[in-house]
């Protein structure tokens, strides 16, 4: 999810040199949902919510007032924001009708879900490479699945005590095994089971 730093903090994300929860898939998704609910309460329609997510609530609200219109789709905005709603609407159509747009997969073309071990960390880690190794992963794997860790260390102080959950991939779940059955989560996306 895309958040400017101030907006991310406003919606509960920690953003500092070593940690940037805008890159944390669960926490940033929760923050985005809070943003969408807040914007929907303000605008009452999803078109303006989408525009505000890209351009900012302050900008969309201000432009609605300045340009004397009631719908964000009637605003003159920068090109990226003007196109944003239409791009989201197109993506929604593709997800709802994948066959219509040529997205046809067989079950054996899907990736299986990766399994993780969750490690609770409440003390500083001076070297994330060594931490990864001790937990049976490489530094690259640690960074792939915990991209919110923005440095090679994680500092936790007595002034700011906190517990973080670091995901360590279960190594066996990273590799394909011939003949292994794959679970299909959305049957609309596969042409055969």
N, C-alpha and C positions, 0 to 999 in steps of 0.2 A: 504494500500500500504506500501511496505517496502522501507524506505529510511534511509541511514546513516545520522546522524545529519548534517554533512557538505553538503551533496547532497541535503537534504531537504531544507536547507537555500538557497543554490544556486538556487533552483527552487521556491523560494518565500515563503517558509513555516516559520512561527514563531515557534521557539523551545527554550523554557526556562523552569524554574522550575514549573511555574503555568500553562503554555500553551504549548501544543505540537501538532501543526497542522498536524503532520503525522497521527494523529488519527482522524482528521476531514475528514469525508467521501467526502465532496464536494471539499474542498481545496486540499486534498492530491490527489484526482482523477485528478484535473486540473494540479497539479504539475507533476503527472505521465505522463499525456498527453504531457506536455511540454518536459519532459525527452524523451519520445518515439519519438517525432518529431525531437528533437535535435540529438538523437542517429541515427535515420533513415537518417538524413541529412549527418551524418558522415560516416555510414557504407553502406547505400543504400540497405539493406536487413533486413527482420524482424528476421531472425535467430540470427544474431549478435546483434541486438537490444535486444532480449530476454536474450541472454547470458550476455550482458553488464548490463542489469537491475539487474541481480542477482550478477554478479561478479565485476561490476564497469567498466566504460568506460576506465579508465586508465589501468586497468589490461588487458582487452580484447585487447585494442590497442597495449599495450606493448607486449603481448604474440603473437599476429599476427606478429609483427616485429621480435621478438626473434626466433619464431619457423618457420619463413619463409613460412607461408601459407596465403591464401587469405580468407578462410572461418573459422569462429569460430568453426564450427562443426569438423574441422580437428585439433583442438587444444587439447593438453593434459592439462586438467584443474582439479581443485579439483572436487570430485565426485558430490557435490551439484550443482555446476555450469554446469558441463557436462550434467547432467540430466535435467536441468531446461527447456531448449528448448523443449525437448520431452514431458515433463509434460504439458507445455503450449499447445503444438500441440494436445495432448490427450484431454485436457479440451475443446479445440475448437471443436473437433470432437463430444464430448458428447453434447455440447450446440447446435450444428447444427443438430444432429441426436439423440435426447433423447430416442425415442422408440427403436432404434437399440441397445441401451445399457441398456435397462430395466427401464428407468425413465418414468413411465407412471402414471400420476396423473389425478384425476377427478377434475372438477372445485370446488367442495365442500371441497377439501383437501387443497386449497390455503388459504393463510392468506390475509386478506384485508389490504390495505395500512393504516398506522397510520397517522393521521392528527396531525399537529403541529401548535402551536401559536409561532410566532417568537418574541422574546423580544430583542430589541436593548439596549445594555449596554455600556455606555461611562463613567461611574464612577466606582470606586472600589467597590467590594462586599466583605465584611469582613467574611461573613458566607454563603456559598452556600446552606447549609441545610435550613436556614431561608429563603433565596431567593426562593428556590424551594417551600417551604411551602406557602409563600405569593403568589406564582404564580399557586397554585393548583396542585402541583406535590410532589412526595417524592424525597428525595436526591438520592435514587437508580435510579429512573426514569430519573432524571436530568443527572446523570452520564452515564446511559445506552445510552442516545441519544446525549450526549455532551462529549464523552470520551476524547476529546482533552483538557478538563479542568482537569489538573493533580494534583490539590491541593484542599483544602476545601475553598479556597478564590481565588479571582481574583483581582489583583492589576493593576490599571491604573494610571499612573502618568502624571503630567503636562509636564514632559520632554519627555514622550512617549505617547501622547494622541492617543487613538484608540477607535473605536466602534466595539464591538463584537456582534454577533447574537447568542443568546442562544435559543435552541429549547425546548419548553415545550409541551409534548404530550397532546392532547385533550383527556381527560379521557374516554369519551364515545367510542372513536375510538380504545381503547385498548382491548375491550372485544367483544367476539363473541355473536351475537344475532341469535338465532335459526331461520332458514328460510331466513336469510339475503342473498341476491344475491351478489356474488363475481365477480368482474371484472377480466377478463382474459386479460393479457397484451401481452402474446406470445402464440398464439393458438397451436404452435408446442408442448407445454408442457402439454397439457391436452387431454385426450382421448374422453371427451364429454363436452358439454357446459352445 
